[in-house]
Amino acid sequence: MRWREALGIVLLLAGASPAGGQETFSVKALRTERVTLYDCNPEKDKRQVQGEVAKKDFRPGWPATRDPASPLYLKVQVDRVEYCVRAFAVETNRSVTIQKDMECGAMVAGKQPKTGATRGVGETCSKSPASR
């Protein structure tokens, strides 16, 4: 009987995680002068521009989550409305790692350490330019 109780507790805790288990971030800065806000159409090639935010008008603290349709976008809430932004255009409180299979281990949206070399970048990527 104890294993059933333990299983029930595990399932209860799994269901209690925020946003259905999605990791949440906070946008703390814009990396470009203007960031385009898109609708979150599941087909990333068909996303429509909904507006843009200038760096001078930005208020830090936009809640953000990963966009399940594309690892290159983040879902953000601006004035209680959900938009998608390109992850490279914003800086979050934590690094956002892209699934290695999808985009060859690229990291976006976090503060990256500066390096002086690019040797070996993309060498372990399973995608070749011809297969893209």
N, C-alpha and C positions, 0 to 999 in steps of 0.2 A: 504494500500500500504506500510506502514511503516514496517509491520511485514515481508514482503518479502525482503525488504532492509536489515533488521536485520538478517534474515536467510542467505542471501547472504554473509554478512560480516562474520558471524560465520563460514560458510562453507569455505570461503576464508582463514580465519585464521587457521582453522583446517588443511587445505591442505598445509599451509606454514610452518608447524612445521618440524624440522630437522629429516631426516631418516624416514619419514612417521609416525611421532609420537613416534618413539622409543627413549627411554632415552639413552643418551650417557654418557660414562665414560672415564676416562683417566687412563691407567695403569701406576702407579708410581713406582712400585717395584716388584721384583719376590720373592716369599716366599720360594722357593726351589732352590737348586744349579743349576738345569736345568729345563726348562719348555718345554714340548713337544708341537709342533705345529701340529695340525691335519687339514685335509681338512674338510669342513663344510657340509659333507654328511647329509641329513635330517634324515637318520637312524643312530642314534648315535652309535649303536653297530658295524656299518660297516665303521666307519671313519678310514682313513689310516693316518699313521704318515708321515708328510711332512718334518720334521726336528725338531731341538730343539735349544733353546737359553740358553747359560750359563749365570749365574748371573753376571759374570765379563764383558760379552759382551753386556749386556742389556743397551739400551738407553731409559730413561723414556719418557712417552708421547704417548704410543700406543693408538690410538682411539679405543674404545670398545663399543659394544652394546650387549644386551641380545641375546642369540641364541634361536629363536623360537622353534627349535626342541627339546631342552633340557635345563632346567633351571640350570643344573650343568656346562654348558659351556658358554663362552663369545666369541663373534666374535671380533677379533682384526685385525688391519692392521699393518703389519710389512713390511717396505720398499715398501709400496703401494700394497701389496698382502694380500688378506683376508685369515685368518686362524681361527681356533677355538682352544681355550685353556681351560683347566679345571679351573673353576673359583676359586677354593681353592688355586691354585698355584700362583696366582697373587694378588697384592694389588692395589686397585683402589682409586681414589680420593674420592669416596663415597661408602657407603655400598650397596651391591647388595642384595636385599631381594628376596628370592625365593617364588613363590606362595605357600601359606600354603597348598592348596589341593594337590599339586604335591609332595612336599618334607617335609611336616610337619613343616613349618615355619623356616627352616634353613636359616641362613644368611651366605653369602660367599663373598670373595673378598675385603671387607672393613676392616678397623682397628677395631677390636672388643674390648670392654672393658673387662679387666680380671676379672674373678669372682672366688670365692673360693669354690663354691658349684655347684653340678650338680643335686641336688634333683629336681625331677619333670620334668627333660628333657624328652620330648617325651610322657608325660602322656596324653596330649590332642590330640595327633596324631590319626587321624582316621584310619590309616593303622596299622594293626597288623603284626608282623613278619610272621605269617602263610599266610597272604593274599598277600605278596610281591612276 
